[in-house]
Amino acid sequence: MFVLAPLILLVAGLVWGLTGTNRARQAPPPAPAIPVVTLPPAVPSTINDVSSAGLDAHIQAKMKVAHVPGLAAGVVHDGEVVWAKGFGWADIARRRPVTPDTGFMLASISKTFIATAVMQQVEAGNLSLSADVGAYLPFPVRNPRHPDDPITLYQLLTHTSSVRDHDPVWDDLYTYGHDSAMSLDSFLEGYLTPGGILWNARDYSRFAPGRKYDYSNVGADLAAYVVEAATGVPFDQYCATHVFAPLGMNTTSYKLEGLDRGALAMPYRYVSGSGKYRAYGHYSYPDYPCGQARTSVSQLGRFLASYTSGGTYHGVRLLKPATVAEILRPQIGALYPGQGLIWYREKVGGPKVLGHQGGDSGVCTFMFFDQKTGDGAIVLTNSDVSTWKQWYAVEDVFAKLIAEAPRL
C-alpha cells in the first residue's frame, strides 16, 4: 500500500468498496438480500448495565447511519470489563439478536494476537526480533530485489519488511462454510518463494527491508508462522492455549471448526438504497492469522484489559509490563510515527489511542485504549462499511464509549 497512517489508508479501501486498512479484497455475497424491518431491543450483559438511555439511543442512531444490522460494544476501565451490550441482529433471517456473548469476526484486530504470541516467545528466549526469520523457517524468505538483506520479525511486526499484499491472489482463496483446506505454511511458501504456486513479483516491494512502511497482511501472517515453526504447534492452537485459555476466552477461535455457528454474527453487505442486506456466509482463508479470529466483545474486553494493565488480567500474566510497553512504543519514527509492534497509535474520534481497527467482508471493528487514562472501548459490527459517512458513524460509537468510560 502506501507510506501513510492506517487511518489514511482507508481512502483506498473506500475507493475499492472495502472497510478499513486491512485485507484489500471482498468476495461477492452469495445470499439473496434480506430486509430489516425493526431492530430488537439492546441486550445487556450481566457485567454492568448502568448505561443511560441516551447512550443506547446514540449507538442505535449511528447504526442506522452506518447501515450495520448488528453491533456489540464494550468498555474497559481500571483494568476491568465494566460494561458490554449488544444491539441489533446477529442473524437477520433467524431473528437472532446480538448479545455481549455473540461471536464476531475481528478482521485485523486479530493481528494483536500475533504480536502477543511473538513476544511471549521472545520473552521465553525462543525468538529474537532482530534475527533473520529464515533461521526459523523451512523455506527461505528474501526479497529477490535485495537478496543480501535479511527480513526480521521486527520488520514484520512494524510493516517494514518489504513483504507486500498482492491483492488478486486472495480472490479464489475464500472458503465458505468451513475452514480453508490450504495450510498456512503452504500459502506462505507458495506466495513468498519465487516460482511458488501463488508467486508474483509484486509480492515484495522494490524497497529493501526496513526502508519503507507498507501495511502487510502477509507480513503479519509470516510472523505468526514463525511462532508455529519455532514451537512446533499450529498457530491457532498456540493462541488457544497461551493467549485465549489463560484469559477465559473459551469461545474465541481462529478456526470455524468447533465454534457454535448459532452463536456467531452473520457478516452482511448492505444493498445501497434498498434497506436490505445480503449475507456473505461464514468464511475463511488460508492466511487466517491476520484476520480470521472470532470472539465476543465480552471476551475481547479481557484481552484489551490485560494490555491496559501491563500484561495482566485478574492475576493471569500474558506478558511482562516491559514487553507490553515495548509493543506499544512508537518504533519506526518518520516512516510512521504511531506504529508500534502491530499495535498503533491513532486519533480515533477524539484523543490519540492505542490499538487496532479491522475490516473485511461484512466486518468493521475497533479496539483501542487511551494510555493516559487506561480507558478502552471495543466496537464490533457485522456489515461492510464502504463510505466515509458510514465509517465515521462507527467511529463515533467508539468515541462516545471512550468519553463515557469513567461513568460506566
N, C-alpha and C positions, 0 to 999 in steps of 0.2 A: 504494500500500500504506500503511504506517504509519510514523510517526516513530520507528523502532526500529532497532537494530543488525541487520545482515544475519543473524546467528545467531538472533535472536529472531523474525525474520520467518519462520523455518522453521515456527513454530507454524501459521501459515496454510497453508503448503504441506502439512503433515501432515494437517490437517483436510480438505483437498481431495484427499488421496491423492497428493501430489506430493513432489518432492525439492528441498530447498534453498530459496534465496531468489530464485529465478530465474524462468523462464517459468512463469506460473501457469496451466498447462493441460496436459492429457495426451490424446493421441489413443488411441482404442481399438486394442488389439493385433489384427492381422489373422490371425495364425497360430494353429494348434492348440497345446495345451500339450504340452511335451516333458519326460519325466522325466530327472533326472540321477541316475545310479546311483553312479558313482565319479568322483573328481576326478583329473586327471593329475598327475604329479609337477611340482614347481616347475621353471621353465625359467630358468636364469640367463643373463645377458649375458656377453660377453667383457670387460666393463669391469673387474669385480672381483667375485669370488664368494667372499667371506670371511664371509658371514653364518652365524650359528650355526643349528643345527637348532632351537633354541629360538625364534628369530625366525620361521623358517618356520612352525613349529607355531602360534605366536601368530597370525600372519596367517591361516592356514588355519582356525583356530578362529573367528576373528572373521568370516570369510567365511560360515561356516555360520550364525552368529547373524544376520548381515545379509541372508542369502539372496541373495548375489551369486554367479553362476556363474563369473565371471572377474574378475581383478584384476591390475593392473600397478602396481608400486611402484618408486620411485626416490629416491635420496638425493644431495644436493649438499653438498659440504664443501670448504672452501678454494677456491671458485670452479670446482670440477670435479664432473662427474657420477661419483661414486665407486662407486656400486652401483645395479643395476637388476635386477628379476626379475619373471617372470610366474607367475601362479598360476591354476589352474582353466581353464575353457573359454572361448575366444573365440567358438566356434560349437559348440553342443551337438550339433546334428543331424549335423554333419560330423566331430565328434570332433576338432576343431582346437584345440589348447591355446593359451593366452595366452603370448606371449614378450615380452621388453622392446621388441621392434620391432612389436608389434601396434598398429594404429591404433585409438584410442578417440575417440568424440565427447567434446568438452570441456565442452559447455554454457557456463556463464557465465565460466569461465576464459578463454574466447575474448575477453572484454572487455579483458583485459590487453593484447592485441594492438592494440585500438583506441587505448588510452592511448599505447602506444608510437608508433603511426603519427601520431597527432595531434601529439605532442611532437616528433617528427622534423621535422614541417612547421613547428612553432613555432620550433625551432632554425634552420631554413632561412629564416625570415623570411616565410614564405608565409601563416601563420595567426597570429592573436592570440587568446589565451584570453578576453580582455575584449571582443572585438568582437561586434557583433550577428551571429548566424550567417546572418541574411538577406542579409548582404553577400556571402556566398559561394554562395548557393543560387539556383536558377532559379525557386523558388516561395517565397512569404512564409511565415514561421513566427512567429506571435504567439498568445499566449493570448487568446482572444476576450474573456475577462473582464478582461484587463489589456492592452489593445491598445497602450498607450504604453510598456510595459516590454519592452525587448529581452531575448531569450534568447541566452545566450552559451555558448561552448564550455566555459568554466569550470563553468557550471551543469550542462551536460550530463554532464561528467566527474565531478561530485560529487553527482549525482542530486538537484539542487535547481532544475531548470529549469521545473518545473510541467507538463512533459510526462508523462502518465500511461499506464500499461498498461491498455488496455480488453480484458480477457482473452477474452471471447467472439469477438472478431474473428479470433482465431487458429484457431478450431475447424475452419474449412473451408479453411485455408491450408497444412496439411501436404501434402507431396507424397511419395509412396513410390517408391523405386527410382531416382529421378533428381532433378536439381536443379529448383527451382521455376521455372516459366516467367515468373512475375511479377518484374520488375526491382526492385531496391532503391529506386530513385527513384520508381517508380510506387506502390510500397507506401507510402512516406513521404508523398508528395504526397496520395495518397488518404486517408491516415489523419490527417494534420495540417492539412489545408485544409478549412475549413467547406464543406460540400456535396460533399466528395470521396467517392469510391466506398466508402471504408471509414470515413467520418467518423462520429463520435459525440461528443456534447457532453462526455462523460466522458473524452475523450482529453486534456483539460487539467484541472489542479487548480483549485479555487476560490481558491487562494493565488497571489499574484504570484510571478514567477520570483525565486529567491534567498531565499525566505522559509520554505520547508519542505523537509525531506528526504523524498523519496518515490522509492524504488528503481525505476528505469525502464529496461526493456529497450529500448523505442523511443527513449528519450533517447540511449542508447548507440549505437543504430543511426544516429541522426541525426548524432552526432559522426563516425561512420565515413563517412557520406555527405558530410560537409563535406570530408574528405580527398579523396574521389573527385571532388567538384565542383571543388576547388581545384587538383588535379593533372591532371585530365582522364583519370585512369587508374581503371578499376573497382577497388573497394576490395580484393577478393580478389586481384587481380593486383598491386596495390600491395604488399600484405603478402608475397606470394610473392617479389617482387623485393627489397624493402627490409627485411623482417623475417626471413623464413624462409631464403631463399637464403644470406645472409651467415653464418648460423649452421650451415649444412649440414643444415637441416631439409627435406630434399628429398622426403620423402613426407608433408609437412604441407600441408593444403589446407583452404580454406573450402568448396570445392565437391566433390561426389561425382565429377563428370566427371574422368577422368584417374587416379583412385585405383584401386588393385587391391582389389576387393571381398573377395578371398580373404585379404587381409592386415588386414581390419578386424574389430573385435569387434562381434558382433551385439548390439543392445540388447534386453533382455528385461524382462518383468514376471513376478514370482513369484506363482504362484497359491496363495494362503494355505492352509496346511494340507495341500497336495497333494503337495509335493515336486517339483512340475513348474513349468516356465517357458514363457511364451508369447513368441514373437519378435515385435517390432514391425516388423522390416524396417528397412533403411536409409532415412532420410527427410530431408527438407529443408523450408525455409520461405523466403519472400521476404526477410524481415528477418534474413538469415543472420549479419551481423557479431556480433551479441550472443551467439550460442551455438552456431554450427554448425561451428566449426573441428574438424578431426580430426587427431590426431597420436599418436605413440608416447610412452611415458614416457621413453625414451632421448633423443628429440629435444626434448621439452618441457623436460627437465632442462637442456639447453643454454641455452634461453631464461631459465629461472629463474637459472641460474648467472651469466648476464650481469647480472642485477639485483643479485645478491649481490656482484658485483664492480664496481659503479659504472657499469654500462652496457657492459662489455667482456667478450668471451669469446674466449679464445685469440688475443688481439691484434686481434680484429674489434670495432669500436666501433659499437653500435647507437645509443647516446645518450651525452651528456656526463654526467660524475658529478653536476654540479649539477642537471641535468634529472632524473636518477633520484631524487635527494634531494627534489626538488620534487614528483615524482609520489607518493612515499611519505610525504611530510609531512602530518600532520593539517591539513585545510583549512577545515572549516566549524564548528569549535567545538562549542557545545552542540547544534547541530542533529543531529550525530552525531560524537562526538569522535574516532572512529577512521578516519573517511573521508578518504582521500587522493584522488588523481586516478584513479578507478576502483579501484585497489588500496585495501585497507582493513586496519586493524589489528584483530585479534580474538583472543580467548583460545580456542585450539583444543586441548583435551585437556591443557593444561599452560601453558607460558609464552605471553605475547602474541606473536603472529606476524603477518607481513605477507603478503598475497597475495589469493587469491580462491578461493571454492568454486563448484561448479556442479551443477545438477540439471536434468534434462529427462526425457522418456520413455525409460526404460531406461538412465539415466545418473546417476551420482553421483561427483563428482570433487573433489579437494582439491589445491591448490598454494599453499604458504606457506613462509616462511623466518623464522628468528629473527634480527633485525637485530643483536643483541648478539654473537652467535657467527658469523653468516654461514651457519649450517647450515640447509638446506632439505629439504623432502620433498614428494613427489608421490604421490597415490593416485588411480588411475583404475579405475572399475568399470563393468560393463555390465548393471546391473539397477536398477529403481526402488528407492528407499528410502522407505517410507511410514509408518514408526513411529519413535518416539524410540529404542527399543531397537536397531533396525537402524541408524539414523543414528549413534548413539554407538559402535556396533561398528566402523563405517568410520572414525570419528574416532579410535578407539583405535589403529587401524593407523597412522594418521598420527602420533599422539603417540609411539608406540613407535619409529617410524623417526627422528623428531627426537631422541629420547633416545639412540638408538644411533648417530647420525650420526658422532660423533668416533671411533667404534671400527670403522666400516665402511671 
